[in-house]
Amino acid sequence: MSKDRLQEIAKELANNANMPYCWEDIYNRLIGGYPLPFKVEVK
């Protein structure tokens, strides 16, 4: 997966969690394999 696509995903997750300012933290967690700071619910 490209870096740009991972950044898009991180920004989408941050916006959906009402935390748009922390997309870089989410991005680093995605590429590092660390848990996200919130639960992801699939509907």
Contacts in CASP RR format, 6 or more apart in sequence:
PFRMAT RR
TARGET T0000
AUTHOR 0000-0000-0000
METHOD contacts of the structure
MODEL  1
MSKDRLQEIAKELANNANMPYCWEDIYNRLIGGYPLPFKVEVK
6 27 0 8 1.000
6 30 0 8 1.000
6 31 0 8 1.000
7 23 0 8 1.000
7 27 0 8 1.000
9 30 0 8 1.000
10 23 0 8 1.000
10 24 0 8 1.000
10 26 0 8 1.000
10 27 0 8 1.000
10 30 0 8 1.000
11 20 0 8 1.000
11 23 0 8 1.000
13 23 0 8 1.000
13 26 0 8 1.000
13 36 0 8 1.000
13 40 0 8 1.000
14 20 0 8 1.000
14 21 0 8 1.000
14 22 0 8 1.000
14 23 0 8 1.000
14 26 0 8 1.000
15 23 0 8 1.000
17 38 0 8 1.000
19 37 0 8 1.000
19 38 0 8 1.000
22 37 0 8 1.000
25 37 0 8 1.000
26 36 0 8 1.000
26 37 0 8 1.000
28 34 0 8 1.000
29 35 0 8 1.000
29 36 0 8 1.000
29 37 0 8 1.000
END
